Structures are given as C-alpha cells and as structure tokens.
Amino acid sequence: MLYPWLLPHWEKQQMQMTAGRLHHALFITSASGMGKLSYAQTLAQTLLCKEPIGWEPCHQCHPCQLFETSVHPDYYLVSTESGKVIGVDQIRHISQKLNEYSQLAGNKVVIIEHAESFNLASANALLKTLEEPSNGSYIILLAENKSQVLPTIYSRCQKLHLPAPPEQETLLWLQQQFPIETPTLTAIRINHGAPLHTLSYLNNGDDGLRQEIFSNIALLTQQPAAITRLCEIITDRTLEKLSWLQFILLDLQKVNRGVGVDYIVNTDQLEWLTHFSTQLSQDKITQLQSELTELRQLLMQNNNLTAETLVLSFLIKLKRFIN
C-alpha cells in the first residue's frame, strides 16, 4: 500500500524503471512514521511481479500472491530490534541467497530495515555484496539517519529521501481517517509531521494525555497529586513524553519572544503558554531544556536507569521554578 504523500516519489521511481535506470541498490531515508517500509515493499513486489502493469504489481500472478502472503521464496526482509545490531551472519545468509538462482526464475529482492544498525563486520559483508551484485538481485536499505551509516555503503547506492508532506496534506489525510473527530495541526507537529505516527497518536488517545500534562503542570503548586499524575503519564513511553515536554518549553520560549502561532506546536494551549511564559524566565526555560536534553540522553544510553526517579527530579525542579 502506498500512502498518498509517497505517490510523487513513486511516479519518479517508475520513470527511472521505464528508462532502465534502477540501480541494484537503493537507499531510502526518512523520519520514522513516513511509510518507507511500505514504499520499499511496493517496489519489491513490482520487481518480483511476473506481469507488472505500467510498473505496478498486478496483484494477480503467482509471485504477487506469494508476496502478499509473505511466503515469496525470492524475497527477504532483514530487520532487528531497536538498539540491537544487524549481525554478520544475517548479511552472509542473504548474500548467499542472492548468489543462488531465483526459485521462481525472476528477480530476487532484499529489504534491510534499520541500516544504521550494522556493526563493522556486517557492514563489510554487505559492502562486498554491493560491489559484486548478481544478476537480477536488488537490495533496498532503509534508515532514518544516513549520518550513522558507513559512507562506503551509502555511496554505492542510489538515494531516495522521503520528506514529511505539507501539514495541510497530512491534515486532509487524517480527516479522512477520522471523519467524526477533527485532527489538529498540534497533533501533526508534536509527531514531527510524520503522518503514521500522528495516526497512531490519535488512535491511542494520546492527545488527551498531552492536554492532561498541561492541566497538571498548572496544578503543580496547588495540588500534591499533580506531580504524581505527571510522573505516571511521562514514565509510560518516557522518551516520547519527554519530547512533548521539550515542545512545551520551546513553545514557551517562542511565546516569550513573540513568535507567531504558525510556529507554535501546542496551538490549542496559547492561553496557558502566555500565562506561564510570564512565570518562567528565559534563563529558567533554557536551564530546564538543558536538563531535559541530558535526561533523554541518559535514558537512551542506559536502559537500566530508573526513569521514574529521574523524571520526578525534573518535575520537582519545574515546580520550584514555577513557584
């Protein structure tokens, strides 16, 4: 399935295929939540399809049916859990498969997710495969950040970047998914413009939690239970919730400086932001931002740290600054 914001890129891809300019290795980068795996799978199915219609998979032939039931013998998906590396044995295995004859007498396609996760051994093993491609073999690598990928791998691939679509385009798509409710620009901005993350955010009811964070910060100096509730909210999917706090602090800075609403993330909280921008000086906001960044880095680098203690310490400082 190709999402609407990916279609312009897909049309260019089809033109390349028509002109015979599709490289044997394609490196796709995009932020998380943009649908790059969906894009890669559409390309993979097209390359494996026996009777593509204008460089679109026919969805009817035997290879298409096998692909859509995840049992195509010439299609391989390499992935890894967050924080883990792609091992050299995984790469050697798919390299061996690419050097064998196609079981369906067609192309062979590998998709490698999280291409930032190679260690040196697995990267070197892949490099050899990229330098000596076998006929009819295609490798599609996916990553969020090309700077974390070995330059020698990246340089040997055709490149494709999938940027976030314009906010209004995302808003229109979300309105089609939520015909009863009204998705907001705030939901899009707090998810860095990524349509699929915004969809998940709305499906999970996370916007209510975001609003609860605002109301409980307002109660920090009045009700002891407010800090407990804030801690409960933030320590569930901690890194994500800390990014929400970072947006709040950034918005406070912007309101302090008179920045227009088009650049505010939490547009539905302008009254709150205006009030608290007078409670917190720029120096205090900057200090809180610095501590929040340090807290996120600590948690990303060490999964064994107790988030609750660190978050509570930050909230106590926030409460003291508001007083």
C-alpha positions as semicolon CSV with decimal commas, in nm:
position;residue;x (nm);y (nm);z (nm)
1;M;0,000;0,000;0,000
2;L;0,134;0,339;-0,100
3;Y;0,024;0,636;0,108
4;P;-0,077;0,948;-0,089
5;W;0,228;1,154;0,015
6;L;0,454;0,883;-0,132
7;L;0,291;0,881;-0,477
8;P;0,501;1,165;-0,630
9;H;0,818;0,978;-0,533
10;W;0,677;0,654;-0,670
11;E;0,596;0,819;-1,003
12;K;0,960;0,931;-1,034
13;Q;1,069;0,577;-0,942
14;Q;0,851;0,437;-1,220
15;M;1,009;0,675;-1,469
16;Q;1,354;0,550;-1,364
17;M;1,244;0,189;-1,410
18;T;1,096;0,266;-1,751
19;A;1,425;0,426;-1,855
20;G;1,621;0,127;-1,719
21;R;1,791;0,344;-1,457
22;L;1,701;0,148;-1,143
23;H;2,020;0,074;-0,951
24;H;2,073;-0,269;-0,795
25;A;2,094;-0,098;-0,453
26;L;1,856;0,172;-0,331
27;F;1,899;0,359;-0,003
28;I;1,576;0,514;0,131
29;T;1,590;0,762;0,417
30;S;1,303;0,924;0,603
31;A;1,193;1,007;0,953
32;S;1,008;0,734;1,138
33;G;0,636;0,723;1,063
34;M;0,664;0,821;0,696
35;G;0,591;0,479;0,543
36;K;0,930;0,395;0,393
37;L;0,883;0,020;0,452
38;S;0,551;0,036;0,268
39;Y;0,728;0,212;-0,020
40;A;1,008;-0,045;-0,026
41;Q;0,762;-0,335;-0,022
42;T;0,568;-0,187;-0,315
43;L;0,893;-0,161;-0,510
44;A;0,993;-0,515;-0,411
45;Q;0,659;-0,659;-0,522
46;T;0,682;-0,471;-0,852
47;L;1,027;-0,619;-0,918
48;L;0,904;-0,969;-0,835
49;C;0,575;-0,945;-1,027
50;K;0,555;-1,153;-1,348
51;E;0,310;-0,921;-1,524
52;P;0,350;-0,566;-1,388
53;I;0,102;-0,315;-1,525
54;G;0,286;0,008;-1,603
55;W;0,542;-0,068;-1,332
56;E;0,271;-0,151;-1,080
57;P;0,235;-0,503;-0,934
58;C;-0,059;-0,687;-1,091
59;H;-0,166;-0,849;-0,758
60;Q;-0,289;-1,149;-0,960
61;C;0,013;-1,353;-1,067
62;H;0,159;-1,636;-0,859
63;P;0,462;-1,431;-0,737
64;C;0,229;-1,148;-0,627
65;Q;0,009;-1,391;-0,436
66;L;0,315;-1,540;-0,265
67;F;0,448;-1,195;-0,180
68;E;0,118;-1,080;-0,032
69;T;0,107;-1,386;0,194
70;S;0,473;-1,331;0,299
71;V;0,600;-1,660;0,153
72;H;0,776;-1,547;-0,166
73;P;1,098;-1,755;-0,183
74;D;1,300;-1,480;-0,354
75;Y;1,207;-1,200;-0,113
76;Y;1,397;-1,143;0,210
77;L;1,336;-0,892;0,489
78;V;1,624;-0,824;0,728
79;S;1,536;-0,639;1,046
80;T;1,644;-0,607;1,406
81;E;1,503;-0,490;1,737
82;S;1,563;-0,133;1,848
83;G;1,908;-0,092;1,999
84;K;2,042;-0,418;1,854
85;V;2,283;-0,465;1,565
86;I;2,236;-0,642;1,234
87;G;2,474;-0,934;1,265
88;V;2,725;-1,053;1,009
89;D;2,554;-1,394;0,989
90;Q;2,230;-1,227;0,875
91;I;2,414;-1,049;0,594
92;R;2,609;-1,358;0,490
93;H;2,283;-1,550;0,471
94;I;2,112;-1,304;0,238
95;S;2,432;-1,262;0,032
96;Q;2,435;-1,637;-0,024
97;K;2,067;-1,632;-0,124
98;L;2,128;-1,350;-0,373
99;N;2,404;-1,551;-0,537
100;E;2,179;-1,853;-0,586
101;Y;1,938;-1,900;-0,875
102;S;1,595;-1,747;-0,833
103;Q;1,345;-2,011;-0,726
104;L;1,074;-1,855;-0,943
105;A;1,302;-1,765;-1,237
106;G;1,265;-1,394;-1,170
107;N;1,432;-1,123;-0,964
108;K;1,550;-1,153;-0,603
109;V;1,488;-0,868;-0,360
110;V;1,619;-0,793;-0,011
111;I;1,488;-0,516;0,214
112;I;1,715;-0,424;0,506
113;E;1,547;-0,218;0,778
114;H;1,740;-0,005;1,029
115;A;2,051;0,023;0,812
116;E;2,202;0,234;1,092
117;S;2,232;-0,090;1,292
118;F;2,522;-0,255;1,108
119;N;2,835;-0,335;1,304
120;L;3,169;-0,322;1,123
121;A;3,168;-0,692;1,031
122;S;2,813;-0,693;0,889
123;A;2,876;-0,363;0,706
124;N;3,185;-0,505;0,539
125;A;2,997;-0,822;0,444
126;L;2,724;-0,613;0,280
127;L;2,983;-0,396;0,108
128;K;3,119;-0,700;-0,075
129;T;2,768;-0,786;-0,196
130;L;2,709;-0,428;-0,313
131;E;3,038;-0,428;-0,504
132;E;2,970;-0,762;-0,675
133;P;2,594;-0,776;-0,740
134;S;2,450;-1,087;-0,901
135;N;2,214;-1,056;-1,197
136;G;1,853;-0,982;-1,110
137;S;1,931;-0,901;-0,747
138;Y;1,812;-0,586;-0,572
139;I;1,890;-0,456;-0,224
140;I;1,675;-0,186;-0,063
141;L;1,815;-0,031;0,254
142;L;1,604;0,176;0,493
143;A;1,729;0,423;0,753
144;E;1,620;0,729;0,947
145;N;1,963;0,890;0,962
146;K;2,218;0,846;0,684
147;S;2,492;1,001;0,902
148;Q;2,500;0,682;1,110
149;V;2,560;0,463;0,804
150;L;2,904;0,363;0,678
151;P;2,982;0,612;0,396
152;T;3,119;0,337;0,171
153;I;2,779;0,163;0,182
154;Y;2,578;0,480;0,126
155;S;2,796;0,591;-0,165
156;R;2,732;0,266;-0,354
157;C;2,354;0,308;-0,352
158;Q;2,100;0,510;-0,541
159;K;1,948;0,756;-0,292
160;L;1,589;0,844;-0,217
161;H;1,472;1,072;0,066
162;L;1,106;1,081;0,169
163;P;1,037;1,413;0,345
164;A;0,735;1,487;0,560
165;P;0,443;1,611;0,348
166;P;0,299;1,962;0,392
167;E;0,089;1,993;0,707
168;Q;-0,232;2,062;0,518
169;E;-0,187;1,746;0,309
170;T;-0,138;1,540;0,625
171;L;-0,436;1,710;0,788
172;L;-0,659;1,621;0,491
173;W;-0,548;1,256;0,502
174;L;-0,607;1,237;0,878
175;Q;-0,955;1,386;0,838
176;Q;-1,034;1,101;0,600
177;Q;-0,924;0,852;0,868
178;F;-1,120;1,034;1,141
179;P;-1,442;1,157;0,977
180;I;-1,612;1,219;1,314
181;E;-1,330;1,385;1,508
182;T;-1,123;1,682;1,393
183;P;-0,748;1,616;1,381
184;T;-0,541;1,925;1,458
185;L;-0,213;2,078;1,347
186;T;-0,092;2,029;1,705
187;A;-0,120;1,651;1,667
188;I;0,083;1,667;1,346
189;R;0,350;1,899;1,486
190;I;0,401;1,705;1,807
191;N;0,471;1,400;1,589
192;H;0,729;1,588;1,380
193;G;0,500;1,593;1,076
194;A;0,500;1,212;1,040
195;P;0,151;1,106;0,923
196;L;0,163;0,747;1,051
197;H;0,287;0,849;1,396
198;T;0,013;1,112;1,410
199;L;-0,246;0,849;1,318
200;S;-0,121;0,621;1,595
201;Y;-0,116;0,915;1,838
202;L;-0,481;0,990;1,766
203;N;-0,586;0,624;1,771
204;N;-0,424;0,577;2,112
205;G;-0,596;0,879;2,265
206;D;-0,258;1,041;2,331
207;D;-0,391;1,390;2,269
208;G;-0,591;1,361;2,591
209;L;-0,271;1,272;2,778
210;R;-0,093;1,573;2,628
211;Q;-0,371;1,801;2,750
212;E;-0,354;1,634;3,091
213;I;0,015;1,725;3,112
214;F;-0,075;2,092;3,065
215;S;-0,350;2,085;3,327
216;N;-0,131;1,908;3,583
217;I;0,163;2,143;3,534
218;A;-0,081;2,425;3,611
219;L;-0,174;2,245;3,935
220;L;0,182;2,165;4,046
221;T;0,196;2,435;4,311
222;Q;-0,159;2,376;4,434
223;Q;-0,227;2,002;4,443
224;P;0,031;1,744;4,563
225;A;-0,134;1,476;4,345
226;A;-0,046;1,668;4,028
227;I;0,323;1,575;4,036
228;T;0,234;1,208;4,092
229;R;-0,002;1,207;3,793
230;L;0,254;1,382;3,574
231;C;0,512;1,121;3,668
232;E;0,267;0,841;3,579
233;I;0,196;0,988;3,237
234;I;0,557;1,065;3,147
235;T;0,712;0,735;3,261
236;D;0,492;0,538;3,018
237;R;0,681;0,561;2,685
238;T;0,919;0,801;2,857
239;L;1,127;0,924;2,564
240;E;0,818;1,012;2,365
241;K;0,660;1,201;2,655
242;L;0,984;1,385;2,728
243;S;0,978;1,510;2,369
244;W;0,630;1,651;2,444
245;L;0,781;1,841;2,738
246;Q;1,055;1,970;2,510
247;F;0,792;2,107;2,273
248;I;0,619;2,281;2,567
249;L;0,945;2,450;2,668
250;L;1,017;2,551;2,308
251;D;0,667;2,696;2,278
252;L;0,718;2,895;2,599
253;Q;1,037;3,040;2,453
254;K;0,861;3,131;2,130
255;V;0,569;3,297;2,308
256;N;0,819;3,491;2,521
257;R;0,981;3,618;2,203
258;G;0,654;3,700;2,028
259;V;0,684;3,428;1,762
260;G;0,367;3,381;1,553
261;V;0,120;3,096;1,608
262;D;0,227;2,926;1,283
263;Y;0,549;2,826;1,459
264;I;0,386;2,707;1,783
265;V;0,335;2,332;1,830
266;N;0,070;2,336;2,104
267;T;-0,158;2,583;1,930
268;D;-0,459;2,482;2,142
269;Q;-0,278;2,593;2,460
270;L;-0,195;2,953;2,371
271;E;-0,364;3,094;2,682
272;W;-0,172;2,850;2,904
273;L;0,155;2,928;2,725
274;T;0,101;3,303;2,752
275;H;0,037;3,275;3,126
276;F;0,334;3,050;3,204
277;S;0,572;3,244;2,980
278;T;0,542;3,518;3,245
279;Q;0,604;3,266;3,526
280;L;0,924;3,126;3,377
281;S;1,213;3,347;3,270
282;Q;1,416;3,270;2,959
283;D;1,706;3,161;3,181
284;K;1,486;2,913;3,368
285;I;1,339;2,775;3,044
286;T;1,689;2,733;2,900
287;Q;1,804;2,553;3,214
288;L;1,503;2,320;3,202
289;Q;1,566;2,249;2,833
290;S;1,927;2,160;2,906
291;E;1,829;1,924;3,188
292;L;1,558;1,764;2,976
293;T;1,803;1,701;2,691
294;E;2,050;1,546;2,935
295;L;1,774;1,330;3,083
296;R;1,673;1,198;2,740
297;Q;2,035;1,119;2,653
298;L;2,085;0,932;2,981
299;L;1,778;0,718;2,920
300;M;1,870;0,647;2,557
301;Q;2,222;0,539;2,652
302;N;2,128;0,324;2,951
303;N;1,808;0,117;2,953
304;N;1,875;0,008;3,311
305;L;1,823;0,355;3,458
306;T;1,503;0,408;3,656
307;A;1,307;0,665;3,459
308;E;1,067;0,742;3,743
309;T;1,338;0,879;3,975
310;L;1,491;1,097;3,704
311;V;1,157;1,228;3,580
312;L;1,042;1,306;3,934
313;S;1,362;1,502;3,998
314;F;1,298;1,708;3,684
315;L;0,935;1,775;3,782
316;I;1,038;1,889;4,130
317;K;1,272;2,143;3,971
318;L;0,995;2,257;3,735
319;K;0,761;2,304;4,033
320;R;1,026;2,507;4,218
321;F;1,079;2,731;3,915
322;I;0,705;2,797;3,881
323;N;0,669;2,900;4,248
